[in-house]
Every structure is written in C-alpha cells, then in structure tokens.
C-alpha cells in the first residue's frame, strides 16, 4: 500500500535528523518504526489493566481510599485558589 503524507517542516527535520544520526537508514524506515511501535494498543483487550484494578481494590479494602466527595472538594478549593 502506498500512502502520501504531508509533514510539517519540524517533523521532516526531526525525521531527517534521525537518518543523519544513523538511527534509521531512511526516513521511510523511521516512519515504519513509529507506526509499528507507537500505534495505540488494542482497546478491546483490557487484560493489562487487571493488576492495577486488583491493587486498587486491595488498597480500598485496607482503608487507603479517599472518598470522592473529598477529592471533589480539594479540586474545587484548588480551582478557587487559582481564580478559575
């Protein structure tokens, strides 16, 4: 598949700098690497989040949670201090 991209001057310079520094053999190789390695994850598979959710639940069971009302009150107080 062939795709035509329009890059900003800054993007073009950054890619060319990577090639000049020897990080990639061509601009195309740099873009290919970026697409392969920086694509968003499969958002339908959230299995990666399970350990974080389990730890959050355990933290709440240990009484380490903060009530939502307290969080909202703290946010409101900070916004008022900043004049927002």
SVG drawing of the C-alpha trace seen along z (x, -y; Angstrom):
<svg xmlns="http://www.w3.org/2000/svg" viewBox="-19 -35 44 45">
<polyline fill="none" stroke="black" stroke-width="0.4" points="0.0,0.0 1.3,-3.5 0.2,-6.4 1.2,-10.0 1.8,-12.0 2.2,-15.7 4.6,-16.5 5.4,-19.8 8.8,-21.2 9.6,-20.4 8.5,-16.7 10.5,-16.5 13.6,-17.9 13.2,-15.5 13.0,-12.5 16.0,-13.6 18.0,-14.2 17.3,-10.6 18.5,-9.4 21.6,-11.7 22.4,-10.4 22.4,-6.8 19.3,-5.8 17.5,-4.7 18.7,-4.1 15.8,-6.1 13.0,-8.4 10.6,-5.7 12.3,-3.3 11.8,-5.8 8.2,-6.2 7.7,-2.5 9.2,-2.0 7.0,-4.7 3.9,-3.1 4.9,0.3 5.9,-0.8 3.7,-3.7 0.4,-2.6 -2.4,-2.6 -3.0,0.7 -6.0,2.8 -8.6,1.0 -10.8,4.0 -8.3,6.0 -8.1,4.5 -6.4,7.5 -3.4,5.4 -5.4,3.3 -6.4,6.2 -3.4,6.0 -4.0,2.2 -7.6,2.8 -6.8,5.6 -4.3,3.4 -6.8,0.5 -9.4,2.8 -6.9,4.2 -5.9,0.6 -9.6,-0.3 -10.0,2.8 -7.0,1.7 -8.9,-1.6 -6.4,-3.6 -9.1,-5.2 -10.2,-8.8 -14.0,-9.5 -15.0,-11.1 -16.6,-14.0 -13.2,-14.8 -11.4,-14.7 -14.0,-16.9 -13.8,-19.4 -10.0,-19.5 -10.3,-20.1 -12.8,-22.9 -10.5,-24.5 -7.5,-24.5 -9.6,-25.9 -10.8,-28.7 -7.2,-29.5 -6.2,-29.9 -9.3,-32.1 -10.9,-29.6"/>
</svg>
